[in-house]
Amino acid sequence: MGGRTLVVGLGNPILGDDGVGWHVVDAVEQGIGIRGDVSIERASLGGLALMELLLGFERAVIVDAAHTGRRAVGTVTSQSLADLPDPAAGYTSSAHDTSLATALATGRALGAVLPHDVEVVTVEIPPAFEFSESLSPPVAAAVAAATEHTLTYVRDATRRGSTPGRDGGTHGIP
């Protein structure tokens, strides 16, 4: 699989806004069609389970919900995994709860071929989770922007065969 790009929608599709990653990758999949250089996955678990999905890929885009409380609900941001803080100290109760950065470091230490270019696209969600397959209006409205950003990243990365240009940090997507 070397040289390929993986796009992962992360979250729980039956917990309302937490499932936004799945909605975005559904739209990405429609936008790119079937391509041999891009794979699409949907996942509900992070940490080691997510790391296993990344095996053999050169680059990955992970689309997920985030509740930071620092941005308006529906705000789309994008950042390299390397630029994000690693909350490893908060994930010590179980190997299933390890951070992705820690899981990737562990995999690499064991000789696994894992992407060095991991982009994380997030959509800000409210703190409440409810059983629903629907997104709230502000989060649903953000799907198009998150999809377009993800598609642009994938097209740029696969066209160049390498890491797309970076602006050095998080940027809001209008």
PyRosetta script that sets phi, psi and omega in degrees:
from pyrosetta import init, pose_from_sequence

init()
pose = pose_from_sequence("MGGRTLVVGLGNPILGDDGVGWHVVDAVEQGIGIRGDVSIERASLGGLALMELLLGFERAVIVDAAHTGRRAVGTVTSQSLADLPDPAAGYTSSAHDTSLATALATGRALGAVLPHDVEVVTVEIPPAFEFSESLSPPVAAAVAAATEHTLTYVRDATRRGSTPGRDGGTHGIP")
pose.set_psi(1, -1.1)
pose.set_omega(1, -174.6)
pose.set_phi(2, -51.7)
pose.set_psi(2, 142.6)
pose.set_omega(2, 178.9)
pose.set_phi(3, 86.0)
pose.set_psi(3, -3.5)
pose.set_omega(3, -177.0)
pose.set_phi(4, -95.1)
pose.set_psi(4, 162.6)
pose.set_omega(4, 179.9)
pose.set_phi(5, -110.7)
pose.set_psi(5, 136.8)
pose.set_omega(5, 175.3)
pose.set_phi(6, -113.3)
pose.set_psi(6, 132.4)
pose.set_omega(6, 173.9)
pose.set_phi(7, -113.4)
pose.set_psi(7, 122.0)
pose.set_omega(7, -177.3)
pose.set_phi(8, -117.7)
pose.set_psi(8, 125.9)
pose.set_omega(8, 169.5)
pose.set_phi(9, -92.4)
pose.set_psi(9, 118.0)
pose.set_omega(9, -176.0)
pose.set_phi(10, -108.1)
pose.set_psi(10, 141.3)
pose.set_omega(10, 176.9)
pose.set_phi(11, 141.6)
pose.set_psi(11, -173.1)
pose.set_omega(11, 179.9)
pose.set_phi(12, -116.5)
pose.set_psi(12, 111.0)
pose.set_omega(12, -173.9)
pose.set_phi(13, -69.2)
pose.set_psi(13, -6.9)
pose.set_omega(13, 177.2)
pose.set_phi(14, -108.2)
pose.set_psi(14, 10.9)
pose.set_omega(14, 176.7)
pose.set_phi(15, -113.2)
pose.set_psi(15, 45.9)
pose.set_omega(15, 174.7)
pose.set_phi(16, 57.0)
pose.set_psi(16, -123.3)
pose.set_omega(16, -174.2)
pose.set_phi(17, -61.7)
pose.set_psi(17, -22.8)
pose.set_omega(17, 177.6)
pose.set_phi(18, -63.1)
pose.set_psi(18, -20.1)
pose.set_omega(18, -180.0)
pose.set_phi(19, -88.4)
pose.set_psi(19, 9.8)
pose.set_omega(19, -176.6)
pose.set_phi(20, -58.4)
pose.set_psi(20, -34.6)
pose.set_omega(20, 179.3)
pose.set_phi(21, -58.9)
pose.set_psi(21, -38.8)
pose.set_omega(21, 178.6)
pose.set_phi(22, -67.0)
pose.set_psi(22, -40.7)
pose.set_omega(22, 178.5)
pose.set_phi(23, -62.3)
pose.set_psi(23, -41.5)
pose.set_omega(23, -179.9)
pose.set_phi(24, -65.5)
pose.set_psi(24, -46.3)
pose.set_omega(24, -178.4)
pose.set_phi(25, -69.0)
pose.set_psi(25, -27.4)
pose.set_omega(25, 172.6)
pose.set_phi(26, -60.2)
pose.set_psi(26, -45.4)
pose.set_omega(26, 179.7)
pose.set_phi(27, -68.8)
pose.set_psi(27, -38.0)
pose.set_omega(27, 176.9)
pose.set_phi(28, -61.7)
pose.set_psi(28, -44.3)
pose.set_omega(28, -179.7)
pose.set_phi(29, -59.6)
pose.set_psi(29, -41.6)
pose.set_omega(29, 176.9)
pose.set_phi(30, -67.2)
pose.set_psi(30, -35.8)
pose.set_omega(30, -177.3)
pose.set_phi(31, -71.6)
pose.set_psi(31, -30.3)
pose.set_omega(31, -177.8)
pose.set_phi(32, -105.7)
pose.set_psi(32, -17.1)
pose.set_omega(32, -177.8)
pose.set_phi(33, 68.7)
pose.set_psi(33, -157.6)
pose.set_omega(33, -179.4)
pose.set_phi(34, -90.7)
pose.set_psi(34, 119.8)
pose.set_omega(34, 179.0)
pose.set_phi(35, -134.0)
pose.set_psi(35, 141.3)
pose.set_omega(35, 179.4)
pose.set_phi(36, -75.0)
pose.set_psi(36, -16.9)
pose.set_omega(36, -176.0)
pose.set_phi(37, -99.0)
pose.set_psi(37, -2.3)
pose.set_omega(37, -179.1)
pose.set_phi(38, -132.9)
pose.set_psi(38, 131.4)
pose.set_omega(38, 175.7)
pose.set_phi(39, -116.3)
pose.set_psi(39, 147.3)
pose.set_omega(39, 179.7)
pose.set_phi(40, -118.5)
pose.set_psi(40, 133.3)
pose.set_omega(40, 176.9)
pose.set_phi(41, -135.2)
pose.set_psi(41, 157.2)
pose.set_omega(41, 172.4)
pose.set_phi(42, -124.2)
pose.set_psi(42, 134.4)
pose.set_omega(42, -176.3)
pose.set_phi(43, -140.5)
pose.set_psi(43, 151.7)
pose.set_omega(43, 177.9)
pose.set_phi(44, -111.5)
pose.set_psi(44, -9.1)
pose.set_omega(44, -177.8)
pose.set_phi(45, -120.6)
pose.set_psi(45, 144.5)
pose.set_omega(45, 175.6)
pose.set_phi(46, -98.8)
pose.set_psi(46, -150.5)
pose.set_omega(46, 174.4)
pose.set_phi(47, 57.7)
pose.set_psi(47, -133.6)
pose.set_omega(47, -176.2)
pose.set_phi(48, -64.9)
pose.set_psi(48, -36.5)
pose.set_omega(48, 178.9)
pose.set_phi(49, -63.0)
pose.set_psi(49, -41.7)
pose.set_omega(49, 178.0)
pose.set_phi(50, -68.7)
pose.set_psi(50, -41.2)
pose.set_omega(50, 177.9)
pose.set_phi(51, -56.2)
pose.set_psi(51, -41.1)
pose.set_omega(51, -179.5)
pose.set_phi(52, -61.6)
pose.set_psi(52, -34.3)
pose.set_omega(52, 177.3)
pose.set_phi(53, -65.8)
pose.set_psi(53, -28.3)
pose.set_omega(53, -175.1)
pose.set_phi(54, -82.9)
pose.set_psi(54, -8.3)
pose.set_omega(54, -177.9)
pose.set_phi(55, -54.5)
pose.set_psi(55, 127.9)
pose.set_omega(55, 174.0)
pose.set_phi(56, 87.9)
pose.set_psi(56, -6.4)
pose.set_omega(56, -179.2)
pose.set_phi(57, -93.3)
pose.set_psi(57, 148.9)
pose.set_omega(57, 178.6)
pose.set_phi(58, -82.4)
pose.set_psi(58, -35.2)
pose.set_omega(58, -178.9)
pose.set_phi(59, -145.5)
pose.set_psi(59, 158.3)
pose.set_omega(59, 179.8)
pose.set_phi(60, -146.5)
pose.set_psi(60, 149.6)
pose.set_omega(60, 171.3)
pose.set_phi(61, -121.6)
pose.set_psi(61, 125.6)
pose.set_omega(61, 178.5)
pose.set_phi(62, -112.1)
pose.set_psi(62, 125.1)
pose.set_omega(62, -179.6)
pose.set_phi(63, -111.0)
pose.set_psi(63, 125.4)
pose.set_omega(63, -173.5)
pose.set_phi(64, -148.6)
pose.set_psi(64, 162.2)
pose.set_omega(64, 171.2)
pose.set_phi(65, -81.3)
pose.set_psi(65, 151.3)
pose.set_omega(65, 176.4)
pose.set_phi(66, -143.0)
pose.set_psi(66, 137.7)
pose.set_omega(66, 171.7)
pose.set_phi(67, -118.8)
pose.set_psi(67, 99.2)
pose.set_omega(67, 179.0)
pose.set_phi(68, -101.1)
pose.set_psi(68, -25.0)
pose.set_omega(68, -174.9)
pose.set_phi(69, 75.7)
pose.set_psi(69, 0.9)
pose.set_omega(69, -178.6)
pose.set_phi(70, -100.8)
pose.set_psi(70, -9.3)
pose.set_omega(70, -178.0)
pose.set_phi(71, -131.3)
pose.set_psi(71, 159.2)
pose.set_omega(71, 177.3)
pose.set_phi(72, -66.4)
pose.set_psi(72, 144.3)
pose.set_omega(72, 176.8)
pose.set_phi(73, -57.6)
pose.set_psi(73, 131.6)
pose.set_omega(73, -178.4)
pose.set_phi(74, 97.8)
pose.set_psi(74, -5.2)
pose.set_omega(74, 178.3)
pose.set_phi(75, -71.2)
pose.set_psi(75, 131.3)
pose.set_omega(75, 178.8)
pose.set_phi(76, -102.0)
pose.set_psi(76, 131.2)
pose.set_omega(76, 175.4)
pose.set_phi(77, -130.7)
pose.set_psi(77, 160.2)
pose.set_omega(77, 179.3)
pose.set_phi(78, -141.5)
pose.set_psi(78, 138.1)
pose.set_omega(78, -177.6)
pose.set_phi(79, -156.8)
pose.set_psi(79, 148.4)
pose.set_omega(79, 173.4)
pose.set_phi(80, -67.9)
pose.set_psi(80, 142.2)
pose.set_omega(80, 176.5)
pose.set_phi(81, -57.0)
pose.set_psi(81, -35.7)
pose.set_omega(81, -179.9)
pose.set_phi(82, -63.7)
pose.set_psi(82, -25.5)
pose.set_omega(82, -179.4)
pose.set_phi(83, -87.8)
pose.set_psi(83, -10.7)
pose.set_omega(83, -179.0)
pose.set_phi(84, -84.4)
pose.set_psi(84, 147.9)
pose.set_omega(84, 174.4)
pose.set_phi(85, -65.1)
pose.set_psi(85, 145.3)
pose.set_omega(85, 178.8)
pose.set_phi(86, -101.1)
pose.set_psi(86, 107.5)
pose.set_omega(86, -178.3)
pose.set_phi(87, -81.7)
pose.set_psi(87, 39.3)
pose.set_omega(87, -175.2)
pose.set_phi(88, -54.7)
pose.set_psi(88, -36.1)
pose.set_omega(88, -178.4)
pose.set_phi(89, -64.9)
pose.set_psi(89, -23.8)
pose.set_omega(89, 179.5)
pose.set_phi(90, -88.0)
pose.set_psi(90, 1.1)
pose.set_omega(90, -175.1)
pose.set_phi(91, -122.9)
pose.set_psi(91, 47.6)
pose.set_omega(91, -175.2)
pose.set_phi(92, -102.1)
pose.set_psi(92, 0.3)
pose.set_omega(92, -175.9)
pose.set_phi(93, -80.2)
pose.set_psi(93, -21.1)
pose.set_omega(93, -175.9)
pose.set_phi(94, -160.6)
pose.set_psi(94, 146.8)
pose.set_omega(94, 175.2)
pose.set_phi(95, -63.3)
pose.set_psi(95, -25.8)
pose.set_omega(95, 179.5)
pose.set_phi(96, -69.7)
pose.set_psi(96, -21.8)
pose.set_omega(96, -176.8)
pose.set_phi(97, -100.8)
pose.set_psi(97, 6.7)
pose.set_omega(97, -178.4)
pose.set_phi(98, -62.3)
pose.set_psi(98, 152.4)
pose.set_omega(98, 178.3)
pose.set_phi(99, -70.1)
pose.set_psi(99, 158.3)
pose.set_omega(99, 178.6)
pose.set_phi(100, -64.1)
pose.set_psi(100, -39.3)
pose.set_omega(100, 178.4)
pose.set_phi(101, -58.9)
pose.set_psi(101, -43.0)
pose.set_omega(101, 178.5)
pose.set_phi(102, -67.6)
pose.set_psi(102, -41.1)
pose.set_omega(102, 178.9)
pose.set_phi(103, -63.1)
pose.set_psi(103, -42.5)
pose.set_omega(103, 178.4)
pose.set_phi(104, -64.7)
pose.set_psi(104, -42.7)
pose.set_omega(104, 178.2)
pose.set_phi(105, -61.1)
pose.set_psi(105, -41.3)
pose.set_omega(105, 178.6)
pose.set_phi(106, -64.0)
pose.set_psi(106, -46.7)
pose.set_omega(106, 179.2)
pose.set_phi(107, -60.0)
pose.set_psi(107, -44.9)
pose.set_omega(107, 179.2)
pose.set_phi(108, -63.2)
pose.set_psi(108, -39.9)
pose.set_omega(108, 179.2)
pose.set_phi(109, -62.5)
pose.set_psi(109, -27.0)
pose.set_omega(109, 178.9)
pose.set_phi(110, -91.1)
pose.set_psi(110, 3.5)
pose.set_omega(110, 176.4)
pose.set_phi(111, 92.8)
pose.set_psi(111, 8.7)
pose.set_omega(111, -179.7)
pose.set_phi(112, -71.7)
pose.set_psi(112, 144.5)
pose.set_omega(112, 175.5)
pose.set_phi(113, -88.5)
pose.set_psi(113, 111.0)
pose.set_omega(113, -175.5)
pose.set_phi(114, -131.4)
pose.set_psi(114, 153.4)
pose.set_omega(114, -178.7)
pose.set_phi(115, -66.5)
pose.set_psi(115, 140.5)
pose.set_omega(115, 172.8)
pose.set_phi(116, -92.8)
pose.set_psi(116, -15.7)
pose.set_omega(116, 178.9)
pose.set_phi(117, -108.1)
pose.set_psi(117, 102.3)
pose.set_omega(117, 178.5)
pose.set_phi(118, -124.2)
pose.set_psi(118, 114.8)
pose.set_omega(118, 178.4)
pose.set_phi(119, -98.6)
pose.set_psi(119, 138.7)
pose.set_omega(119, 179.1)
pose.set_phi(120, -118.8)
pose.set_psi(120, 116.3)
pose.set_omega(120, 176.9)
pose.set_phi(121, -104.2)
pose.set_psi(121, 125.3)
pose.set_omega(121, -179.0)
pose.set_phi(122, -123.6)
pose.set_psi(122, 152.7)
pose.set_omega(122, 172.5)
pose.set_phi(123, -119.6)
pose.set_psi(123, 123.8)
pose.set_omega(123, 179.8)
pose.set_phi(124, -67.5)
pose.set_psi(124, 130.8)
pose.set_omega(124, 179.3)
pose.set_phi(125, -123.2)
pose.set_psi(125, 162.3)
pose.set_omega(125, 175.3)
pose.set_phi(126, -73.6)
pose.set_psi(126, 165.0)
pose.set_omega(126, -175.9)
pose.set_phi(127, -71.3)
pose.set_psi(127, -21.4)
pose.set_omega(127, -174.6)
pose.set_phi(128, -82.1)
pose.set_psi(128, 139.3)
pose.set_omega(128, 174.2)
pose.set_phi(129, -115.2)
pose.set_psi(129, 135.9)
pose.set_omega(129, 175.9)
pose.set_phi(130, -136.9)
pose.set_psi(130, 152.3)
pose.set_omega(130, 178.6)
pose.set_phi(131, -70.5)
pose.set_psi(131, 113.4)
pose.set_omega(131, 179.6)
pose.set_phi(132, -170.1)
pose.set_psi(132, 148.0)
pose.set_omega(132, 174.0)
pose.set_phi(133, -96.2)
pose.set_psi(133, 2.4)
pose.set_omega(133, -178.9)
pose.set_phi(134, -102.9)
pose.set_psi(134, 153.0)
pose.set_omega(134, 176.3)
pose.set_phi(135, -97.1)
pose.set_psi(135, 151.5)
pose.set_omega(135, 174.4)
pose.set_phi(136, -67.3)
pose.set_psi(136, 157.1)
pose.set_omega(136, -177.2)
pose.set_phi(137, -53.7)
pose.set_psi(137, -45.8)
pose.set_omega(137, -178.9)
pose.set_phi(138, -67.9)
pose.set_psi(138, -31.7)
pose.set_omega(138, 178.6)
pose.set_phi(139, -75.3)
pose.set_psi(139, -40.5)
pose.set_omega(139, 176.7)
pose.set_phi(140, -60.4)
pose.set_psi(140, -38.5)
pose.set_omega(140, 179.5)
pose.set_phi(141, -66.0)
pose.set_psi(141, -24.4)
pose.set_omega(141, -178.7)
pose.set_phi(142, -82.2)
pose.set_psi(142, -13.8)
pose.set_omega(142, -176.8)
pose.set_phi(143, -59.0)
pose.set_psi(143, -42.0)
pose.set_omega(143, -178.5)
pose.set_phi(144, -62.1)
pose.set_psi(144, -44.2)
pose.set_omega(144, -179.9)
pose.set_phi(145, -66.6)
pose.set_psi(145, -42.4)
pose.set_omega(145, 178.9)
pose.set_phi(146, -65.4)
pose.set_psi(146, -37.6)
pose.set_omega(146, 178.3)
pose.set_phi(147, -65.2)
pose.set_psi(147, -47.7)
pose.set_omega(147, -178.8)
pose.set_phi(148, -62.6)
pose.set_psi(148, -41.2)
pose.set_omega(148, 178.2)
pose.set_phi(149, -62.8)
pose.set_psi(149, -43.2)
pose.set_omega(149, -179.6)
pose.set_phi(150, -64.4)
pose.set_psi(150, -44.0)
pose.set_omega(150, 178.7)
pose.set_phi(151, -62.5)
pose.set_psi(151, -41.9)
pose.set_omega(151, 179.0)
pose.set_phi(152, -62.8)
pose.set_psi(152, -44.7)
pose.set_omega(152, 179.0)
pose.set_phi(153, -60.0)
pose.set_psi(153, -47.2)
pose.set_omega(153, -178.9)
pose.set_phi(154, -63.0)
pose.set_psi(154, -46.0)
pose.set_omega(154, -179.8)
pose.set_phi(155, -62.1)
pose.set_psi(155, -45.7)
pose.set_omega(155, 179.8)
pose.set_phi(156, -63.3)
pose.set_psi(156, -45.6)
pose.set_omega(156, -177.6)
pose.set_phi(157, -65.3)
pose.set_psi(157, -43.8)
pose.set_omega(157, -177.4)
pose.set_phi(158, -75.9)
pose.set_psi(158, -30.7)
pose.set_omega(158, 177.5)
pose.set_phi(159, -67.5)
pose.set_psi(159, -43.0)
pose.set_omega(159, -178.6)
pose.set_phi(160, -82.1)
pose.set_psi(160, -22.4)
pose.set_omega(160, -176.4)
pose.set_phi(161, 73.2)
pose.set_psi(161, 15.4)
pose.set_omega(161, -178.8)
pose.set_phi(162, -153.1)
pose.set_psi(162, -170.0)
pose.set_omega(162, -177.5)
pose.set_phi(163, -68.7)
pose.set_psi(163, 128.9)
pose.set_omega(163, 175.0)
pose.set_phi(164, -64.6)
pose.set_psi(164, 161.0)
pose.set_omega(164, 178.1)
pose.set_phi(165, -61.5)
pose.set_psi(165, 149.6)
pose.set_omega(165, -178.0)
pose.set_phi(166, -121.4)
pose.set_psi(166, 152.8)
pose.set_omega(166, 174.9)
pose.set_phi(167, -101.6)
pose.set_psi(167, 6.8)
pose.set_omega(167, 174.1)
pose.set_phi(168, 91.8)
pose.set_psi(168, 6.0)
pose.set_omega(168, 178.6)
pose.set_phi(169, 173.9)
pose.set_psi(169, -167.7)
pose.set_omega(169, -178.5)
pose.set_phi(170, -67.5)
pose.set_psi(170, 141.4)
pose.set_omega(170, 173.7)
pose.set_phi(171, -138.8)
pose.set_psi(171, 138.5)
pose.set_omega(171, 178.0)
pose.set_phi(172, -74.8)
pose.set_psi(172, 144.4)
pose.set_omega(172, 177.3)
pose.set_phi(173, -104.4)
pose.set_psi(173, 121.0)
pose.set_omega(173, -176.5)
pose.set_phi(174, -64.0)
pose.dump_pdb("model.pdb")
